């Protein structure tokens, strides 16, 4: 596929790639700030501005980098199109900035844990620790593994570019896509918000209704069969 066509094809995925990384950084900063007194003032009196600031800091750099990628596209090169292929012109900047962002994310979670461990009971501390550990592990195993492998191949000038792009793309996609499932699995509050705004609760209620209806139908059928057996005993 031509490189410019790959840029068009991966336009939304790459935008989501940058946005999700910065949004995850914003979540980490928000959790760290939640351990400070000023957080209550910001989150109550300036809630909308505070939320818009987080979104702006994620959206603006993402659009800027995406515009750069779009401007550097070329029709003279043929590539195997994965999510990392459009980063042709900004790969080094992307690698360095992503490593820095992910390092800061992990530091934020570590500082957050040490800030709250003295004010929470043992069970709550274990739950929070598990949440922070899982998120940090996903960041390390997902983003950093792909970046490290790509960096090693790039600096050693190995003839494995296409395979490395494929592996890096898989790692990045897994790291990006898994955040929702991790938050949904380990946090009751996030699960409730996701159920409400993504209409998951309606889907659950529909499945539950169908299950109850099916089990009721089975019980009624079983009772009818037993009743027929009583009225029509075998000779």
HELIX and SHEET records of a PDB file:
HELIX    1   1 UNK A    3  UNK A    9  1                                   7    
HELIX    2   2 UNK A   11  UNK A   33  1                                  23    
HELIX    3   3 UNK A   38  UNK A   45  1                                   8    
HELIX    4   4 UNK A   47  UNK A   71  1                                  25    
HELIX    5   5 UNK A   85  UNK A   88  5                                   4    
HELIX    6   6 UNK A   91  UNK A  116  1                                  26    
HELIX    7   7 UNK A  122  UNK A  139  1                                  18    
HELIX    8   8 UNK A  140  UNK A  144  3                                   5    
HELIX    9   9 UNK A  145  UNK A  156  1                                  12    
HELIX   10  10 UNK A  161  UNK A  186  1                                  26    
HELIX   11  11 UNK A  188  UNK A  197  1                                  10    
HELIX   12  12 UNK A  200  UNK A  231  1                                  32    
END                                                                             
